[in-house]
Amino acid sequence: MTQSRTHNCNELRIENVGQTVTLVGWYDNMRKVSKNLGFLILRDFYGTTQAVIETEEMMDALAGVNNESTLSLTGIVRERSNKNPNIPTGDIEVVPEKIEVLGKCIYNELPFEISHSKEADESVRLKYRYLDLRNPAVKDKIVLRSKIVAELRQRMTDHDFLEITTPILTCSSPEGARDYLVPSRNHPGKFYALPQAPQQFKQILMTSGFDRYFQIAPCFRDEDARADRSPGEFYQLDMEMAFADQEDVFDVMEDVLPPVFAKYGKYKSASSAPFKRISYRDAMETYGTDKPDLRIDLTLTDLTDLMQGTGFGPFEGQTVEAVVVSGFAASRKVIDKMMADAEVVSGQKGYWFRIDENGEIVGGIAKFLQEKKEAVMASLGLKSGDFVGLCAGKKSDALKGAGVLRRFLGEISEGHMKKDCYEFCWIVDFPMYEIGEESGELEFCHNPFSMPQGGMKALEEEDPLSILAYQYDLVCNGVELSSGAVRNHDPEIMVKAFSLVGLGEEDVKAKFPAMYNAFCYGAPPHAGIAPGVDRMVMLIAGEESIREIIPFPMNKMAMDVMMGAPSAVDKKQLDDVHIAIVAPPED
């Protein structure tokens, strides 16, 4: 017997008939037939059991008791006459001899019906998350998350990785997003920061002599929400390996992840090792994105030269990228909606034409292409029934827009997308540097702690924009699961790499004192990666929103509406940490 019950609400079977049992759980609902007959459904974490109320005394015990109150019920198990094959306990029912209310729900009406909570407005769901989580369809996603995390831990341990926790209160570090700052009571005017990632700590662990590290690491970034990104905090499977290179990291991830996806996933098929490897440049030019969904067999074609001189203004002097789809018979209404949706996502306007049954170019921008019909048909290998989507602009914009069109076309066309599998790939050979869109200056393209390909020689002799880094992204079904890199463990190379973006040796020492100094005492070559746990669970569960697989998520505005965070604090608390609130200026 556990927790004052003999069985849970998913446990009783036909072999338990005749036994006296005690169940506990939530009063899910009751169908009253008469004053002395009713059918009560009791629900706990594990499932549901039907209890049959057959006396006025038992009915009176439930008078005034609202749904979602917690009950203890003791009675005899008997075989049901009208069995329910849809639930595990459908062969039996319990006739209660005693009912006790353990916890009252004082409200006659609930914010939403528990079994239909996913249909409620998200703000209401988040405010009453403790009710939302009682819905088995919601609860099961959190149970799934627990199982996945346990499986990841076990598989990493099987690969001889040690789970080591790293600090939550640390120093502010320029890692690409805004820090969450924590004021210090004992050090006026100074602040801790919550870690955006355990990046520096795990690299220092490698210099400390630990060979293989991992943790399910909490990370904190003050950034906006997206469907696949929770604001505020998230978790990642953080790992690092000493005396290792890119291939070592790939070998571990390719062995750890696919079985987890295949075991728990909505789809039971996942890529096996080795995953396809695609250079960043090839990914952008072939798929229009550095996180391609390889379930889609469509690719991009550069039509820049061919589309000059057509008389169509948006193409003149611009890069033009095309996506060809065979057998695409969508209506004009569907095409217009797809184009509008793609423009919202990419910010780039799309264009189109198709080949009719007579082999003519029709629809969309067809009138501008008639003089180049033969060249267009030959260049793209077009035939009757083919559809062509296009985007134009500066090269990066045209690629981005066509990449979104590719995804939309793959999703709505017949036969161009495998929808029942997980397709992994590695994106490799990222540029080490780029010109910042806002600053116009040379900046790190990815992770500033990455080793440049070619080492010091490349930094000293090559154009910075041509230097590639040992950086890699892991992508699954068009979702970036993780970024990783072979780390720059050489202090001299590190200083040189930062000098190209205008930071001198003293800046490096000041910004990364612990890691820089540790590397000066003999650091091993090391590499790592950190797949996002939340994104993995979202993909495995087949959910569109990451908030569905987080127990207590924030809303899109980074607010916890259940707890009321962020919240105001009293003046004494502010005084203790030497903080004064300055009101923003009035407009």
N, C-alpha and C positions, 0 to 999 in steps of 0.2 A: 504493500500500500504506500502510495506517495501523495503528499500534499492533501491528506484527509480524503482520498478517493481510492476506490479499488481499481478503477479502469478509467481510461480517457474516452472521449466521445467519438473516437474512431476505432475502438478496439473490440467492442462486443460483436460476437458472431453467433451462429445457430447453436454451436456447442456450449454456449453460455446460458441457454434456456434453463430456467428453474433456479438460477443462482440469485442471491440477494446482493445487489451492487450499490455502490455510492458513486455518483457522478457530480462533477462541478463544472460550471461554465457560465456563459452568458445566455440570457433569455432572448433567443433569437426572434421567435414569433409563436403565436398560438392560434389555431383555428378552432373556434368555439362552435360546437354543434348544439349543445343545450346547457342548462344550468349545472348538469352533472356529467358532461362529456365534452372533452376537448383534446386536441392533439398539439402538444408542446414540442418545439424543437429547441434542444439545448446544444449550444455551440461552444467548443473550446479551441485551443490552438491546433488540435489535431484533426477535428472534424465535427460531425453532428450526430446526434442520436434523438430519435423520437420517443417521447414519453406520452402515455395515454392517461389523461385525468378522467377517472370514472366515478368520483364521489363529490358531493357538494363540499365536503370538508376540505378536500384537496383544492377545489375551485376557490373556496374562500381564502385558502392560504395564499393564493395568487391575486386576490382582489386588490386593485390599486397598485399592483406591481407593474412598472413600465418596462417595455422592451429595453434590452441592454443592461438590466440589473443582473447581478451575478447571483447564482443559485447553487445550493447543494441539494441533491435529490437522491434519496435512498428508496430502492424498490426492487421488484422481482422482474427478471428478464423473461419474456415470453416470445413465441414465434408470431410474426405479423401475418395477418390474413391477406392483406393487400401489400405485397412486398414491393420494395423500390429497388430495382436493379441498378439505379444510377448512383447509389452511394454504398460504401463498404458495409455500413450497418443496416442496410435495407431489409435484411431478413428478420430483424428482431425489433422489439420495442420494450420499453420499461414501464411497468405499472408502479407509480410511486406510492410509498407508504408514509413518507416524510419529505416535506419540502421546507428548506430554510433559505431566507434571503440573506446573502452574505454582504452585498453592497448594492445600495439603491441607486438607480438612475432616477433623478428627481424630475426629469423633464418628460412631459407627455409627448412632445414632438422632437425629433432629431433634426440636425442640420441637413441630413440626407439619409436615404435608406442605405444601410450598411452594405448590402449586396450589390447596390448600384452606385457606390460612391465614386467610381471612375467617371460617371456621367455628370457629376457635380462640377461647378465652377472651380478651377484650380485654387483660387484664393481661399475658398471655403474649405476645400480639402486640406490645404496646408494649415489653416487655422485650427481645424479639428483633426489633426493628423492622427491622434490616438484613436479616433473613430475610424478614419480611413484605413488604418492598418489592421483593423478588425476584419475588413473585407478579405476573405481568403485569396481573391485574385491579386490583391495588393500585397498581403502578407507573404504569399508564395515567392514574390520577387526578392524579398529581403532574405527569406530562407535560402533561395538560390544563391544569392550573393555570399552568404555565409559558407555554403558548400564550396563555391568556386574559390574563395579565399583560402579555405582549409586545403583544398586540392593544390593550389599554387604553392602554398607553404610546404606541403609534403614533397612536391616535385622538386622544388628548389633545394630542400634539405637532402633529398636523394642524390642531388648533384654536388653534394659536399659544401653547400653554401651555409654560412652561419647567419642567423638572424640577429642583428645588432640594432638597437634603437639609437637614434641620434637626437640631439637637443631640439626642443621646440622654441625656447628663448635663445636667440642668437643675435648676431649683428646684421645691420642692413647691408645688402650686397646688390650691386647692379646686375640683375639677371634677366632683365627684359620686361618685367611687370612691376606694378606698384607694390610696395611692401605694406603689410599691416604692422604698424608701430605700437610698441608697448612702453609707456613712460616708466622711468625708474624712480622709485621713492628714495633710495639711498644715494642716488647720483643725479642731483638736480640738473635738468636740461639735457640729459642723455636718455637714449631710448634703446630698448631691445627691438628686434624685428622677428616676426614669425617667419619660418623658413619658406621661401618659394619652392625649394627642393633641398634635399640633403646633399647637394652637389659637392660642396667643399669638404663636408665631413666625411663622405664616403671616399673621396680621393685621399684625404689625410689618413683614413684607415688603411688604405693600400700602402702608404709610406710608413705606416706603423707596423707593417709585417703581417697583416691579415690578408689571406690569399683570396677568399671568396666571401663577399658580404651581400646580404639582402635584407630588406624589411618591407612590410606593407606600410609605406610612409605617408603620413599626412602632410599635405603641402598647402600653403596659404598664399593666395594672390588676389590683390584688389583689382579685379577685372570684371568686365560685363559678362552676363550669362549668354549662352547659346544653347541650342537644342542638345548639343553633345558636350557642353561644358557647364559645370555648376559654378556659380560665383562664390568667392570666399575661400572655400576649402575643397580639396579633393584628395584621393588616395592613389598611390602608384606602387607597382611592384618594382621597387628600386633595387638595382643590383650593380655590382662592380667586381672586376676580376683583375688580379695582379699578374704581371708577366703574361699579358694576353693581348691579342689584337682583334680586329674586326671579325675574323673568321671564328674565333673562340666564342664571342658573344652570339654570333649567328647560330652556331651549333647548339648552344644551350637553349636559346629561345625557340628554335625549330623543333626541339625535343620536348620542351615544357608546354608550349601553348596549344598546338593542334589537338592533343588528346583531351584537353580540358574543354575546348570548343566542341569537339565531337561528342563528348560524354554528356555535357549539360546543355548544349545549344539547341536552339529552335531547329537548326539544320544539323543533320548527323554526319555531314561530310566536311572535312577541313583539309586544306593543302598539307601535303606531306613534304618533308625535307628533300632536297633544298628548295626554299622559296625562290620564286623568280626575282632576279635582281635587275633593276632598271636605273640607269644614271638619271640624275636630276634633269639634265638637259633633254635626254630622250623622253622622259616622262612628260615634260612640258610640251614638247613638240609632237608627241604621239597622242597624248591624252588630254592636253590642255590643263593639267593639274599635277602637283607633286604628291597627290594622294588618289591615284586612279582606282576605280572599281573594276577589277579585272574580270568580273563576271560578265561585263559588257564587251562584246567583240568588236565594237566600232572604234575607228581611229580617225585622226585628223589628217587632212591633206592641205598643203600650202598652195593656194591659187593666186598668190599675189601678182605674179607677172601676167598670168592669163587674164586677170580681171581688170587690168589697166586698159583704158581706152574704150570701155563699154558705154560711157556716158552716164553711168550711175555714180552720182556725186560721192556717197559715203565710201566708195572703193578707191577713188582716185588718190594716188600717193600713199595709200595705207596698206598694211599687211592684211591679207584676206585668208581666213582659215575656213575649211569646209568639212562637213561630216556627211557621209553618204549612208543612207539606210535603204536596204532592199525590201521590197514588199510592204511598204508603209502606205496603208490605204486610209489614213485618218481623215476625218472631215475637216473642212475649213475652220469650223468652230473649235475643234480640238487643237488644230495647228495654232490658231491665234492665241488660245489660252496658254499653250505650251510656250510660245514665244514670249508672251507677257510675263509668265512666271519665271522663265529663264532670265529675262532682263532684270527682274526684281532681285534675283539671287546674284547675278554677275555684275550688274550695272552696265551691261553692254547690250545694245540693240541687236536683235538677230534678223536675218533675212532668209528667204527660202525660194525654192522652185522644185518642180517634180517632172517626171517623164511620163507622159500619158501612154495609152495603149497603142497609139500610132507612132510612138517614138519621138513625139514633139515635146519641147520644153514649154511648160505651162505653169501658171500660178505665180504668185509672189512677184519676183523681179524678172520674170521670164522675158518681158518685152525688151529688156536691156541686153539680153544674151543671144538674140536671134542671129546676129551677124557672126557670132563666134560659136554657133551651135556645134559644129563638127569638132572644133578644138575642145570645147567643154566636155562633150560626150566622150571623146577619145581620152582626154586627160584623166577623167574620173572613171572610165570604163562603165558608163551608164547604160541602162537598158530600161525597158518599159516597167513601170511600177516603182522605180527608184525615187527617193526623196533626198533633197540636198538642203541642209541647213548651213548657214554661213554667218560669220562675224567679221567685222573689220575695225581697224584702229591701229594704234601703235602695237608693236608685236606682242607685248605682254598682255595688253587688253584683248586683242583678237584671240590669243590662245586661251585666255581665261573664259571669255564668252563662249568660244566654241567648245571648251571643255564642259561647261555647264549644259550646253545644248546636247553634247554627246550623252551626258548622264540622263537627261530628260528623255531623249529619244530612245535610249536603251531601255528605260523603265516602261515606256508606253508602247513600244513596237513589239511585234511578235517575233520570237525566235532569236533575239539578239542579246538576251540576258539570262544567265543561269541563276535562278532565284532561290535554289535550295542547297546552297553550300557556302562555306567560308573560304574566300580566296585571299591568301596572304601574299605580300611582296615586300621586298626591301627597296627603298629608294636610296641610292648611294651617290657618292661624288658630288656633294653639295659645294657650291662656291664658298670659299673662305670669307670673302668680302663682297660688299655691294655698295652702291651709292644710295644713301638714305633718301627716301621720298621727301621727307620734311626738311632734313638738314642740308641735303645736297652734298654731303661730305661722305668720305669712305667710312663704312661701318662694318662690324662683324655681321655676316649674313645669318649665322645660326648660333652656335655655342662658342663663346670666346675662349673656352678652355680646351678646344679641339686641337689636335695635331695637324698642321698643314702637310699635305702630301708634298714630299720633296724636302721637308724640314727647313733648316736654316738656309740652304742653297736657294730654295724657291722664294723665300721671303726676301733674300738679298738681290736676286737676279731677275725675277719674273714680274710682269705687270700684276699688281695685287688682284685685279679683277679676273685674272686668268688662273689664279691659284685655287686648287681644289682642297677640300679638307676631308679627313677621315671621319665624316659624319654620315649618319644613316637614320632613316625613318622606317618604322615598321607600320605598314598599312594593311588594313583588312576591310574588304567590301567598301572601299572608298572612304574609310574613316582612319585618320591617323591615330594609331594606338600609342606611339612612342617616338621619341627622338633619342639618339644615343651617339656616342663618339669614342674614338680612340683619343685619350687625353694627352694634352701637351704637358709632359712631366719634366721637361728640361727648362730650368729657369732662364737660360740664355735665349732659347727659342721663344719662350713665353714673353720676355721683355721685348724682343724684336717684333713679335706678332702684334703686341699692343702699341708699339711705337708707330706702326703704320696707321693707326686710327687716332694718333695724336696723344697717346698716353705714354709718359716716360717711365723709366725704371722706378723712380720714387712714387709715381702714381700707382704702379702695380703693387709695390710694397705696402703702400698705404691702404689700398682697396682690398687686397688679399694677403694680409701679413702672415697669417698662420700657414696657409697653403704654400705661399712662396718660400717661407723659411723652411718648411718641412721638406720641400723639394731640394733645398740646398744641402740636405743631409743624405742624399742618395735615394732617389725615388725609382720604383720599378715602372717599366712601361705598363700601362693599365688602360682598361676600356670598360664601358658599361652602357646601360640602357635602363629605361624606367617606364614600362607599359602602364597606361592608366587603368586602374582597376575599375573605376566607374564606367569608362567607355567599353571595356571588355565585357562587363556584366550587361550593359545596355545592348550590345551586339548579340551576346549569347541569348539574352531573354527576348530578343526581337522587338524591343521597345524603341519608339521614336524619340522620346524625351528622357534625358538622363535623370530627371527628378523622380521617375517611376522606380528607380532601383536604389535610391538613397533613403535611409530610414527617416531622417528629418531634414529635408532639403530646404534651402532658402528659395525665395521667389526670384523673379527676374531682376528685381531691384536690390538683390543681396539683403533682403529682410527676412528674418525669422518671425513670421506673423503669429505663430503659436506662442513663442516665448516673449515676443515684443522686443526683439533685438534688430538693430541697435537701439539703445535706450539712453535717456538722460540719466546722469548721476548727480548726487548732491554735492554741494560746494566743498564739504570736508574731504570727500574722496578726491576731488580735483586738487585741493590744497596739499593733500598728502603726497601727490606725485608732481606738484609744482606746475600745474597746468591752469591756464586761464582761458576761458572761452571768449573769443573775439567775434562779435556779430558781423556777418557780411554786410558790406555797404548797401544802403537802399538804392534802388534804381531812381 
